[in-house]
């Protein structure tokens, strides 16, 4: 009877450990997906912003006349105006279909890379897995990020130009807690 209890206890411990590891792995994969979606979103937004003529300006502010006769209008680059950024964000998650999944063999962590070129450049897709379920999940994660962090995204792209991926995805939203351990060109 004592041996049976020990065996049952060991079996129960093994099952609990297995479930904890499974849960941990699923949570890590979910975090990899959210992090990858955030970083892909930043890449796509930065690319879309770069396609707008930097000389184009737009007037923002109030068109009302102040008591002193002045107006509170200022000119900002169209590319980083709130209206343009909102318009870009409306379609950014559709472009998650242009991404594939790459698994790091040493850590089993997932990252996401663009698999469809924006122009005619050749791309190395030897490590990427193309899967419609992955792109659907990436798109959903992107949409969730846009929904929950719209103000932060607008704020960062309106004012920041350096290290937006790290500042937005790691420091501001905590979507990428492991990002500092991954080389930037893989994210």
N, C-alpha and C positions, 0 to 999 in steps of 0.2 A: 504494500500500500504506500509506503514512503517513497519508493522508487517511482510509482505511478504519479504521485503528486509532483515529484521533481520533473518528470518527463512532461506532464501537463503544464507545469509552470514554465519550463523551457520553451515548449511549443507556443504557449500564450505570449511569452516575451518575444519570441521570434515573429509572431504575427503582428504584435503591436509595433515592433521595430520596422517590419516590412511596410505597414500602413503609414507610419511616420515618414519613412523614406519616400514612399510613393507620393504622399501629400507634399513633402518638401520638393520633390522633383517637379510635380505639377505646378506648385506655386512659383518655382524658379522659371519654368517655361512660360507661365503667365506673365511674369515680370520681364522676361526676355522679350516677349511679344510687345508689351506696353512700351518698353524702352526702345525697341526697334521701330515701332510705329512713331514714337515721338521724334526720333532721330531722322527717320525718312520724311516726316512732315516738315522738319526744319530744312532738310535738303531741298525738298520740293518748293517750299516757300522762298528760300534763298534764290533758287534758280528762276522762279517766276518773277521775283523782284528784279533780278538782274536783266530780264528781258524788256523791262520798261525803260524808255529813254530817260536817262538821269537828268536831262535838261528840262523835262516837262515838270512844271510846277502847278500847284493848285492852291487857291485861297481858302483858308479856314478861319474860323472864328465867327464873331457876330457881325452881321451887316447893319446892325442898329447904330444909330448916331448917338454917341455919348453926350452928356450935358456940355462938355467942353468943345463939341463939334467934331471930335475925332471918332475913328472906328477901330474896333479891336480885331483887325484882320491881319493875318500873317500868311506868308507864302511858305509852303512846304513841298518837298519833292513828291510828285504824284505816286511814285513807286512805294513810298513809305507812309502814305496818307491812310487814315483809318478806313475810309471808304474803299480804297483799292485793296487793302489788306483783308477786309471783310469779304470782298468779292473773290479774292484768291483763295481764302479759306473755304469758300463754298464748294470748290471743286478739287481741293488738294487731296482728299481721301480717295477719290476715284483713281488717282495715280498709284495707289498701293498695289494695284493689279500689275504694275510694272516691276514688282520686287519678287525676289526669290529668297529662300532660306538657306543659310550656311551654318553648319554645325562644326564647332571647334572640337577636333578629335581628342584633345587633351583634357578639356573641361566639360565637354558635352553641352556648352552654352550655345544658344542660337543667336545669330545676328541676321540682318536682312540687307540685301544688296540689290541695287537696280539691275534688272536683267534685260530691259528694253532700252536701247540707246535713244537719246533725245535727237541726235542727228545721225550721221552715217558712221560714227566711230565703231570700231570692233570692240567687243567686250568678252572677257574671259568668264565663261559660265561653267567651267569644269567643276567647281565646288558647289554650285548652287542647285538646290532642289526646287523644282517647279511643281507647285501643288495648289489647286484651286481652293482647297480648304484653308491652306496657310494664307493665301492672299485675301480670302474672305475674312479670316480672323484678324489679319493686319488692318484691313479696311475698317472693321468694326472697332478695333482698338483706337485707330486714328480718329474716327467719328466721336468716340467717347472722350478722347483727350480734347478735341476741339470743343465739345459740348461743356466739359467741366473746366477748361482752362482758357476759354476764348479771350478774356480780358488780359491774362498774362501773355498770351501769344501776340495779341495786338500791341501791347506795351513793349515787348521785347523787339519786335520787328520794326516798330515805329522809331525806337530810340537806340537800340543796340546793333552793332555790326560785328563785334568780335566775340568768338566762342559762344554763339547763341545756343548751340547744342548742349554744351556743358552747363551753361547758366540756366537754361530753361528746363532741360530734361533731367538734370541731376540736382542742381542746387535749389531751384524754385519749386519744382513739382515732385521731386524724389521718385520719378519714374525709372531712373537709372542709378540705382545705388552702387552698381558694380562698374559703372562706366569708366572710372579712372583707371581700371585695370585692363581695359581693352584699347589697343591702338586705335587712334582716331580714323585711320583710313578703313578700318573694318566696320565702323559704325556708320 
